[in-house]
Amino acid sequence: MEEESEKNPETDVAPALISVHPTHKFVSVAIGSDLRVFNLQESCVVTLTDVSGGHKDSIRAIRYSANGQLFVSAGDDKLVKIWATDSWRCIYSVVSEKRVSAVGISNDGMFVCFADKFGVVYVVDIEDHDVEDRVPVNKKAVPILSHYCSIITRLEFSLDGRFIITADRDFKIRVTVFPKNPVNGAHEIQSFCLGHTEFVSCLAFVGCQDYPRGLLVSGSGDSTVRLWDHTSGSLLDTYNCGAQAELLHSNGKEEEILHAVTDLCTTPDGSLVAVAIQSLPGVMLLRCNLSTRTLSFAKVISIAGETFIPTSIGAASSAPVLWMVMGASILHISDSVSLARVRAISGFTTSTSESFDHETSVLEDEEIPGGESLLQTLQGKLSVGKEAFSTAAEAVKTAMRNLLIKKQYSVERREFRKRGRNDMKIKK
């Protein structure tokens, strides 16, 4: 019996990511090691300044701070870069011991947290980021909590800033009290949100003025979106997106193929949740009723005329536009190193109006804010055919499955693997 390779090239395929400035001033796309930013207010390309040369490997997480003054990028090069959005200069550079899988910024903008693929969460204290030195300041990260040897897939702060929420590939969501001085560690666990049957892929919060504490929504490889009271860990509602989108089918070997929920995005009033699902050419919209604490189906917005399966979605709190990107890095299917396609949906706002079904629509390229200039900036050169993007979608799906779905081994197989572990070998 041959031992399987520890490093599968398929798992190195990184999905394209998108993040939107809270006031809709910037839209950022990460594809491979390339970070692209467009200024929507001035309709121009943003030039990034980083004397250290930027990222050297695939970016796995990007995030704007709540006030929009900071932007964080991190990934497989074990670097966490913190940017000041007024100048788009890298002001802090943090070296991680392992590859970074998730990032978050505290609501007050004082701390940046990131997680690695060994399940450790680190914090960086952002003291005064208005530094004049053009060379990025090297900051030291401090570990504050850990998931036991499980890849952390997403990291979020609660709406009131009291908790830091971490999700992993072992189906669990941990809610931890975020202390005033987190560099001393975050030791108090508030709750666990347990119920998913596959890896948790994404987290988001829904809330409004009447519900300032908000509720947590999560997406998973089990093809469901779940609604939680995160303070108690109570599961409030479950919605099976795969069944609604008619994506469930049998492959003849397994009972069921589940298409993972890959990303979530919510409206500012918490009434709508946009859901990106593997194999769904578009997005699904769910209504969230905060008073009854329930999720219900609103509609599926299909992208006609092309194969467009979003790998990441995002929206600003001040504009009713849902941004989507489809793409993957490190694909040897064309002369282009990284493939990306950006689309947008208008009317991503409250779902209470009677004319809701007519308010949301997919924008044509010429209708997208920023127009052709934005698309050229964020997509790069689109000289590849539709089949390349179909291949990209399948590659991302395979990579996510290989990375996050835990392999099941027989007793004999487990014993064989144990004998090959480095920590079991006797040094002579």
Wavefront OBJ file of the C-alpha trace (Angstrom):
o trace
v 0.000 0.000 0.000
v 1.509 3.307 -1.051
v 1.310 6.289 1.238
v -0.641 9.134 -0.334
v 1.171 12.386 -0.994
v 0.959 14.875 1.820
v 0.897 17.778 -0.612
v -1.750 17.503 -3.299
v -1.352 20.170 -6.029
v -5.131 20.445 -6.225
v -5.284 21.835 -2.681
v -3.025 24.730 -3.720
v -5.719 26.186 -5.977
v -6.879 29.379 -4.263
v -10.299 30.954 -4.955
v -10.577 34.572 -6.008
v -11.741 36.814 -3.144
v -13.637 40.102 -3.067
v -14.062 42.681 -0.294
v -15.949 45.982 -0.340
v -15.166 49.131 1.659
v -17.972 49.845 4.183
v -18.789 53.205 2.558
v -18.497 51.765 -0.971
v -15.333 53.756 -1.628
v -13.152 50.828 -2.728
v -13.575 47.331 -4.124
v -10.691 44.896 -3.666
v -10.059 41.577 -5.381
v -7.368 39.052 -4.480
v -6.471 36.429 -7.051
v -3.414 34.304 -6.434
v -0.756 36.584 -4.948
v -2.150 39.601 -6.779
v -4.100 42.246 -4.841
v -6.159 44.615 -7.001
v -8.003 47.688 -5.689
v -10.310 50.123 -7.475
v -11.455 53.521 -6.170
v -15.190 53.778 -6.865
v -15.527 57.402 -5.766
v -12.795 58.661 -8.084
v -13.187 55.926 -10.759
v -9.506 55.105 -10.844
v -7.026 52.343 -10.155
v -5.412 52.324 -6.723
v -1.634 51.946 -6.593
v -0.445 49.892 -3.644
v 2.807 50.819 -1.912
v 4.750 48.037 -0.247
v 8.546 48.283 -0.248
v 8.772 44.630 0.801
v 7.312 43.569 -2.530
v 3.801 42.405 -1.670
v 2.579 38.854 -1.273
v 4.658 36.003 -2.643
v 1.984 33.281 -2.617
v -1.783 32.915 -2.811
v -3.833 35.307 -0.685
v -6.429 33.395 1.349
v -8.175 36.168 3.292
v -8.899 39.894 2.850
v -10.882 42.243 5.070
v -11.717 45.942 5.603
v -12.064 47.315 9.113
v -15.483 48.509 10.285
v -14.506 52.178 9.811
v -12.740 51.471 6.519
v -9.393 52.894 7.620
v -7.568 49.570 7.536
v -7.373 46.673 5.115
v -5.777 43.306 5.872
v -4.522 40.636 3.479
v -2.928 37.301 4.346
v -2.290 33.877 2.915
v 0.020 31.054 1.968
v 3.227 33.112 2.157
v 2.717 33.278 5.959
v 2.490 37.067 5.792
v -0.235 39.272 7.237
v -0.141 42.721 5.664
v -2.019 45.660 7.170
v -2.724 48.572 4.833
v -3.816 52.158 5.535
v -6.606 52.872 3.045
v -6.000 56.642 2.987
v -2.644 56.071 1.262
v -2.862 52.360 0.414
v 0.550 51.856 1.935
v 1.470 48.713 3.834
v 2.065 49.976 7.373
v 2.511 46.689 9.240
v 3.849 43.328 8.159
v 3.409 40.298 10.402
v 5.103 36.945 9.908
v 3.044 33.878 10.800
v 4.539 30.529 11.733
v 2.063 28.721 9.483
v -0.056 29.538 6.443
v -2.869 31.942 7.253
v -6.449 30.851 6.618
v -8.607 33.660 8.103
v -8.349 37.271 9.301
v -10.476 39.665 11.339
v -10.295 43.222 12.687
v -11.791 44.243 16.014
v -14.680 46.682 15.788
v -12.610 49.510 17.313
v -9.788 48.917 14.824
v -7.249 48.385 17.606
v -6.507 44.697 17.004
v -5.985 42.465 13.995
v -6.532 38.738 14.497
v -5.566 35.943 12.152
v -5.750 32.158 12.201
v -3.457 29.549 10.732
v -4.028 26.068 9.357
v -2.987 24.475 12.654
v -5.963 26.088 14.373
v -4.162 28.813 16.329
v -5.566 32.357 16.491
v -3.118 35.239 16.921
v -3.644 38.898 17.778
v -1.643 41.948 16.716
v -1.950 45.178 18.666
v -2.400 48.108 16.282
v -1.245 51.060 18.353
v -0.798 54.092 16.107
v -1.069 53.153 12.461
v -0.487 56.716 11.273
v 3.258 56.202 10.951
v 5.442 58.319 8.682
v 8.077 55.711 7.963
v 7.449 54.267 4.521
v 8.938 50.919 5.513
v 6.329 48.551 6.999
v 6.722 48.039 10.725
v 7.345 44.403 11.636
v 4.866 43.448 14.344
v 4.914 40.453 16.662
v 1.757 38.352 16.851
v 0.646 36.740 20.112
v -1.396 33.490 20.245
v -4.672 33.946 22.132
v -6.736 30.790 21.526
v -6.671 27.542 19.625
v -8.832 24.935 17.929
v -7.141 21.601 18.483
v -5.173 20.961 15.251
v -8.135 21.918 13.044
v -8.007 24.332 10.127
v -9.837 27.546 11.063
v -11.915 28.539 8.058
v -13.418 31.873 9.165
v -12.989 34.480 11.879
v -15.510 37.180 12.786
v -16.184 39.706 15.542
v -19.714 40.025 16.916
v -21.684 43.188 16.164
v -21.207 44.487 19.713
v -17.505 43.581 19.730
v -17.846 41.360 22.803
v -16.978 38.086 21.115
v -14.579 36.648 18.584
v -16.142 33.793 16.607
v -14.028 31.110 14.952
v -15.169 28.251 12.705
v -13.249 25.176 11.639
v -13.282 22.122 9.410
v -14.402 19.913 12.317
v -17.967 21.237 12.034
v -17.813 23.510 15.077
v -18.162 27.227 15.773
v -16.534 28.619 18.912
v -17.683 31.855 20.541
v -14.974 33.357 22.756
v -15.114 36.456 24.939
v -12.761 39.039 23.449
v -11.015 40.659 26.444
v -9.988 44.289 26.771
v -6.347 43.227 26.688
v -6.319 40.242 24.322
v -2.510 40.026 24.156
v -2.785 38.205 27.495
v -4.974 35.572 25.851
v -8.679 34.950 25.291
v -9.450 32.202 27.776
v -13.197 32.501 28.389
v -15.377 30.447 26.060
v -18.917 31.816 25.825
v -20.467 28.962 23.834
v -20.126 26.445 21.035
v -22.527 26.419 18.083
v -22.799 22.753 17.137
v -25.015 21.263 14.446
v -23.245 21.316 11.069
v -22.306 17.906 9.713
v -19.446 19.086 7.477
v -16.830 21.838 7.639
v -18.036 25.363 8.433
v -17.024 27.530 5.479
v -18.360 31.005 6.269
v -19.862 33.221 8.970
v -21.821 36.477 8.991
v -23.991 38.495 11.358
v -27.539 39.775 10.913
v -28.804 42.638 13.033
v -30.482 46.044 13.056
v -31.265 48.870 15.470
v -33.999 46.829 17.142
v -31.614 43.863 17.476
v -28.175 45.454 18.058
v -26.663 42.252 19.436
v -27.632 40.440 16.258
v -27.677 36.770 15.360
v -25.041 34.601 13.700
v -25.483 32.860 10.343
v -23.151 30.147 9.104
v -22.637 28.220 5.893
v -21.148 24.767 5.562
v -20.021 21.920 3.381
v -23.267 20.191 4.375
v -25.075 22.607 1.995
v -27.015 24.317 4.786
v -27.221 27.827 6.208
v -27.903 27.912 9.941
v -29.102 30.693 12.235
v -27.726 30.855 15.780
v -28.070 32.693 19.050
v -24.316 32.879 19.482
v -24.385 33.944 23.132
v -26.077 30.703 24.171
v -24.980 28.516 21.238
v -28.619 27.706 20.436
v -29.502 26.622 16.893
v -32.534 28.672 15.843
v -33.169 27.573 12.270
v -31.643 25.549 9.427
v -32.144 26.081 5.717
v -31.062 23.423 3.195
v -29.807 25.475 0.259
v -28.706 22.517 -1.842
v -32.163 20.973 -1.808
v -33.816 24.272 -2.721
v -31.380 24.863 -5.587
v -31.894 21.254 -6.737
v -28.171 20.620 -6.529
v -28.309 17.378 -4.568
v -27.679 14.218 -6.544
v -26.113 10.807 -6.223
v -22.823 9.867 -7.817
v -23.482 6.136 -7.643
v -20.825 5.608 -4.974
v -21.968 7.838 -2.162
v -25.480 8.452 -0.967
v -25.391 12.131 -1.716
v -23.100 14.823 -3.102
v -23.361 17.984 -1.009
v -22.462 21.292 -2.627
v -20.772 23.515 -0.082
v -21.950 26.987 0.819
v -18.843 29.009 -0.013
v -19.731 32.513 1.181
v -22.395 34.614 2.898
v -23.231 38.313 2.796
v -25.996 40.174 4.662
v -27.842 43.454 4.183
v -27.321 46.181 6.822
v -30.812 45.659 8.264
v -30.323 41.903 8.476
v -33.383 41.102 6.371
v -31.516 39.381 3.523
v -28.717 36.833 3.378
v -26.969 36.245 0.055
v -25.598 32.715 -0.320
v -22.939 31.512 -2.764
v -23.082 27.754 -3.384
v -20.788 25.480 -5.339
v -22.264 24.634 -8.763
v -24.939 27.350 -8.515
v -24.517 29.878 -11.376
v -25.615 32.891 -9.354
v -26.620 33.470 -5.746
v -29.489 32.440 -3.513
v -31.234 35.038 -1.359
v -32.726 34.057 1.985
v -35.031 36.201 4.111
v -34.079 36.473 7.765
v -36.845 37.373 10.208
v -35.128 38.617 13.360
v -38.336 38.746 15.403
v -39.275 35.103 14.710
v -35.640 34.033 14.345
v -36.232 32.131 11.118
v -34.746 31.772 7.633
v -36.875 31.407 4.504
v -36.332 31.280 0.773
v -36.564 34.547 -1.168
v -35.245 33.839 -4.669
v -32.366 32.572 -6.789
v -30.668 35.187 -8.934
v -29.193 33.371 -11.916
v -26.384 34.702 -14.075
v -27.515 34.113 -17.635
v -25.319 33.912 -20.694
v -22.141 32.643 -19.042
v -20.821 30.190 -16.499
v -20.516 32.285 -13.376
v -20.279 30.495 -10.033
v -19.122 33.016 -7.393
v -16.127 32.080 -5.281
v -16.611 35.136 -3.031
v -19.272 37.809 -2.457
v -19.346 41.120 -0.608
v -21.308 44.329 -0.107
v -20.973 47.739 1.531
v -23.229 48.887 4.341
v -24.020 52.091 2.448
v -24.851 50.851 -1.074
v -27.443 48.282 -2.279
v -24.978 46.458 -4.542
v -23.868 42.862 -4.085
v -20.418 42.284 -5.563
v -19.321 38.841 -6.759
v -16.113 37.394 -8.119
v -15.421 34.070 -9.754
v -11.910 32.806 -10.273
v -8.992 30.677 -9.190
v -5.225 30.872 -9.103
v -2.451 28.544 -10.193
v -4.341 26.954 -13.059
v -2.350 25.791 -16.055
v -5.241 26.011 -18.466
v -4.310 29.197 -20.291
v -1.601 31.796 -20.651
v -3.252 33.773 -17.875
v -1.808 32.942 -14.441
v -4.934 33.978 -12.559
v -8.509 33.990 -13.789
v -11.128 36.370 -12.409
v -14.570 37.577 -13.439
v -16.470 40.281 -11.530
v -20.249 40.720 -11.581
v -22.678 42.802 -9.496
v -26.341 42.668 -8.475
v -28.368 45.799 -7.769
v -31.158 46.067 -5.219
v -29.391 44.171 -2.455
v -31.348 45.852 0.324
v -34.375 45.273 2.559
v -36.761 42.486 1.540
v -39.876 43.920 3.174
v -41.233 45.783 0.175
v -43.889 44.150 -1.997
v -41.924 44.829 -5.164
v -38.884 42.967 -3.858
v -38.901 40.426 -6.678
v -38.418 43.211 -9.210
v -35.783 45.171 -7.309
v -32.832 42.819 -7.668
v -31.180 42.395 -11.045
v -27.823 41.389 -12.463
v -25.987 44.412 -13.825
v -24.472 44.313 -17.274
v -20.791 45.171 -17.512
v -21.490 48.713 -18.676
v -23.907 49.234 -15.752
v -21.505 48.195 -13.008
v -20.203 51.079 -10.843
v -16.789 51.973 -12.238
v -17.638 50.419 -15.596
v -14.978 49.119 -17.941
v -12.140 50.688 -15.961
v -13.121 48.761 -12.840
v -13.446 45.488 -14.734
v -10.053 45.888 -16.381
v -8.506 46.580 -12.978
v -10.117 43.778 -11.011
v -10.356 41.118 -13.698
v -7.172 41.695 -15.584
v -7.065 40.619 -19.204
v -10.050 38.504 -20.203
v -8.516 36.659 -23.120
v -9.675 33.222 -21.963
v -12.751 31.312 -22.995
v -15.792 30.290 -20.979
v -14.457 26.758 -20.593
v -11.530 28.135 -18.581
v -13.870 29.552 -15.947
v -15.800 26.293 -15.814
v -12.518 24.526 -15.161
v -11.689 27.109 -12.506
v -14.994 26.475 -10.714
v -14.373 22.729 -10.659
v -10.784 23.218 -9.485
v -11.893 25.394 -6.556
v -14.560 22.846 -5.615
v -12.044 20.003 -5.661
v -9.464 22.013 -3.731
v -11.951 22.924 -1.001
v -13.128 19.341 -0.679
v -9.590 17.940 -0.487
v -8.506 20.551 2.044
v -11.498 20.671 4.367
v -13.394 17.385 4.201
v -11.788 15.070 6.719
v -10.619 11.744 5.307
v -11.996 8.585 6.892
v -9.530 5.748 7.444
v -9.910 2.145 8.477
v -8.171 0.928 11.632
v -5.450 -0.724 9.517
v -4.949 2.460 7.504
v -4.653 4.577 10.653
v -2.019 2.256 12.098
v -0.073 2.380 8.818
v -0.112 6.194 8.853
v 0.960 6.330 12.491
v 4.091 4.331 11.721
v 5.134 6.969 9.204
v 4.643 9.989 11.474
v 7.795 11.986 12.137
v 7.101 12.233 15.861
v 6.875 8.431 16.086
v 10.271 7.812 14.533
v 13.111 6.987 16.924
v 16.157 9.155 16.401
v 19.322 7.138 16.164
l 1 2 3 4 5 6 7 8 9 10 11 12 13 14 15 16 17 18 19 20 21 22 23 24 25 26 27 28 29 30 31 32 33 34 35 36 37 38 39 40 41 42 43 44 45 46 47 48 49 50 51 52 53 54 55 56 57 58 59 60 61 62 63 64 65 66 67 68 69 70 71 72 73 74 75 76 77 78 79 80 81 82 83 84 85 86 87 88 89 90 91 92 93 94 95 96 97 98 99 100 101 102 103 104 105 106 107 108 109 110 111 112 113 114 115 116 117 118 119 120 121 122 123 124 125 126 127 128 129 130 131 132 133 134 135 136 137 138 139 140 141 142 143 144 145 146 147 148 149 150 151 152 153 154 155 156 157 158 159 160 161 162 163 164 165 166 167 168 169 170 171 172 173 174 175 176 177 178 179 180 181 182 183 184 185 186 187 188 189 190 191 192 193 194 195 196 197 198 199 200 201 202 203 204 205 206 207 208 209 210 211 212 213 214 215 216 217 218 219 220 221 222 223 224 225 226 227 228 229 230 231 232 233 234 235 236 237 238 239 240 241 242 243 244 245 246 247 248 249 250 251 252 253 254 255 256 257 258 259 260 261 262 263 264 265 266 267 268 269 270 271 272 273 274 275 276 277 278 279 280 281 282 283 284 285 286 287 288 289 290 291 292 293 294 295 296 297 298 299 300 301 302 303 304 305 306 307 308 309 310 311 312 313 314 315 316 317 318 319 320 321 322 323 324 325 326 327 328 329 330 331 332 333 334 335 336 337 338 339 340 341 342 343 344 345 346 347 348 349 350 351 352 353 354 355 356 357 358 359 360 361 362 363 364 365 366 367 368 369 370 371 372 373 374 375 376 377 378 379 380 381 382 383 384 385 386 387 388 389 390 391 392 393 394 395 396 397 398 399 400 401 402 403 404 405 406 407 408 409 410 411 412 413 414 415 416 417 418 419 420 421 422 423 424 425 426 427 428
